[in-house]
Amino acid sequence: MRKLHKYLSLAISVQLLLWTISGIYFSFNKIEQIRGEHLRSTDSYVTELDFSTLTLPKAESVEVLSRPSRLIIKIKTNTAEEFFNIDGSKAAPLTKDEAMSIVRKKTLLNPLKAEKISNPQRGSEYRGRKLPMYKVTTDHKNNVNVYIDEMSGEIVAIRSSSWRLWDLLWGFHIMDYIDRDNFNNFLIKIFSILALISATSGILLFFLSRRKSTS
């Protein structure tokens, strides 16, 4: 049992250390700060809309969204999402200049450039978001990127150096080192079981050695 405990502890010690370090980091950092919520600015407007003259598809929901210099209507049906101008015409995708304007208006950041992203990439900081979208880089000291939906103009993610460290540690924590999304992967299941065996054997050894010393 001593050999089992010794070699199991050696095998899983690095991962146990990573679990502890990542857990400490998660505990001492607010997720709202990591997600960049403090970098958003309030965006409010008052307007009157008349939908009686619009010919729109049957919708499960209708949402009015703010774009630079105009409003658009987001229609969600049971099969897709569609975007219209206030006059009922189809809304065009955002331009790079409009994406940068949104960052100026809806965040506390100063944009530098915008690029369109059309292809998904494993483990990227925008993973899980609908494409295409715009990535707007800023001059923030924390290397902040803002991701904007090409059609709705909504800010779907704000990524900083703090978030990237969080994401790296999260990958170590769940032992998914590439996608950093799968909490039920085979590796973490195996190491969790090994950690349980190591802890259990350590407790047994404590009581066995104590019994031996008192006998």
N, C-alpha and C positions, 0 to 999 in steps of 0.2 A: 504493500500500500504506500509506503514511503517513496519507493521508486516511481510508482504511478503518479503520485502527487508532485514529485519533483519534476518529472519530465513534462507532465501536462502543464504545470505552471510556467515552465520555460517556454513551451510552445505557444501559449496564449498570452504571455506577459506583455508583449508589444501591443497586441490588440486591446488588452485591458487598459493599458496606459492611454491609448488613443480614445477609448470610450470615456475615460475619466477626463482627459483634457478637453475633448469636444463637449462633454456634459457641463463642465465648468464654464466654458465659453458661452454656451447656450443660456446658462442660468444668469450670467452677468450682463447680457445684452438684450435689450428689448427688441422684439421682432419688428415693431413698427419703425424703429430707427434703422434696422437692417434693410427693410423694404423701401426705405427712402420716403416714408409718408410725411416726414417733417419738411421735405423739400417741395412738397406740393403747395400751391397757393389756392385760395378760394376763388371759385369761378361761378358767379351768379349773374343772372340776367332776367329781365322781365319783358315779355312779349305777348301779343295777342295773335292767335292762329285761327284760321277758318278752314276747316277740313271739308266743308260742304261742296267745294268746287273741285276737290281732288278725286281722281280715280285711282284707288289703291287696291292691292290684292287683299283677300281675306287674311286677317292677321290674328295671331294669338296675343301679340302685344305691339304697342306703338310707343316709340320713344323719340323725343326731340333732343338732338345733340347740337352742341355748339362747335362750329368750325371757325377759322379765321374769317371775319367779315360777314358770316352768314350762318343760318341754322339749316340743319338737314333732318330728315325724318327716317328713323330706323324701323323697318317693319319686319317682325319675326313671324314666319309662318311655320307650319308643321314640318316643312322640308328645308327651309333655307332662311337667310337674312337678306333683305333688300334695302337699298338706301335711295331716298328721293330728295330732291330739292323741295322747297316750300311750294313751288308752282306745280308740283307733280311730276316733273321730269326726272330722269335717272340722274343720280349724283355721280360725279366723276371721282376717281381716286385722288387722294391728296398729292400735291407736288412736294418736292424737297423743301422749297421755301415755306410752304404752308406748315410742314412738319416742324420746321425750326421756329416758326411763329407760335405754334402751339406750346412749345417748350418755354418760350419767353412769357407767354400769357398765363400758363397753368402751373408753372413751377417757379422756384426762386433761382433758377439756373440760367447761365448764359450759354446758348448753343454755339458750337463751332462749325459743325458740318453734319449733313444728313446723308445716309445711304440706305438704299432699299434692299431688304432681305427677302428672298423668294424661296430659298431652299433650306430645309431643316438640317440641323447639325447636331449630332449626338453630344450630350453633355454641355451644350451651349447655355449661356446665361439667359437666353430667351426661350428655352425649350418649353414645350407644352402650350405655346401661344399660337394663335391662328396666323398663318402667313397668307399673303405678303404683309410686311410691316416695315416701318422706318426705324432705323437706329440713329439716334441723334447724340453725338458726342458733345461734351461740355468742357468748360475750363475749370471745373471744380477740382480742388486739390485731392479729392478722394476718387478721382478717375470715374466720374459718374456718366453712365449711358442711360438715355431715356428711350423706351421702345413705344412706338405709336402705331395703332391700327390704321392701315392704309385707307379704309373706308369710313369708319366711324370717327376717326380723329381722337379716340380715347387713348390715354396713357395706360398701357397694359402692364408695364414693368419699369422700375427704376433700379438700376444695378450699379453698385459701387464696390470699392475695394473691400469694405466691411462685409458686403453681401458675398463677395467671391471667397473670402476666408470662411465665412459661415458655410457656404456651399461645399467647400473643400472638406471642412471638418464633418459636415453632414455625410459626405461620401465615405469618410473614414468610419463614422459612427455606425452607418448601416451596411458597411462593407460592399457598397456598390460604387466602384471607383471610376466608372466611366459615365453612366447615365445619372447616377446619384438620385434615383427615384424609386428603385425597387427595394422596399423594406422586407420583402419576403423571399429574398434570394437564398440559394442553397448554402452559400458560404457563412452567412450570419447564423443560420440555423445550426450548422455544425459547430461553430465556435461558441454559440450560446450553450449548447449541450456540454461541450468540453469545459466551459467555465463553471457550469453547474457541478460537473463531476469533480473538478479541481477543488471547488469550495467545499463540497460534501466530504471529500477525502481529507481535506485539511481539518475540518471539524472533528471527524472520526479520529484522526491522528492525535489531536489535542487531548481527547478524552482517554484514548488508549495509553498515551504516554503518561497521563496523570494517574491513571489506575496503576500502571506499572511502577511509578515512583512511590506510591503509597502502599504497595504490597510488600 
